Amino acid sequence: MGSNTRLNRGYASIRINNAWKIEMGDMINSYTQKLYFSGDTLTVYLTSAPLRNELSMSKQKVIDLLNQACQERLIKTVNFR
């Protein structure tokens, strides 16, 4: 993996983190432990099981919202843990 690819992945990760904070709002952010972006998969670690279940039922909506905020189709899959 070239340094340019790593730089682009790092930049994409920052953009996704920022989009999550803005789009998901304070309540969801307060339950978000961390985000991990690898390949085209975003893994979100949450501290609330009910919220995890609720977001799991809205995966495509979350993917669409974040990709739209990033103005690029970066995420194809999202996992909530």
Steps between C-alpha positions, in 0.01 A plus 500: 500500500653829393520801727251684276243223554559510876464877496171475310368235742600716797332802344185295433499380860518858629218606268282210620572580867405865443188404305395261781535774762300752296231273354427277798463774761597536863287217641644229273849647531478472878462121458768466230826355629693495173473463124725270298507528121673230294454421131141606440372393844428727792488340845336709770555411866207610715444487876121458475348166396156651420661765279714232333183303419317808374786606271544141376145516362589821312839399354431613143366835619817556706721401204314734264507788750876473562591451134289803409670707770843391369386568142651168399398134519757388755288268715328189366453314830448613858524282809387602846677343798 
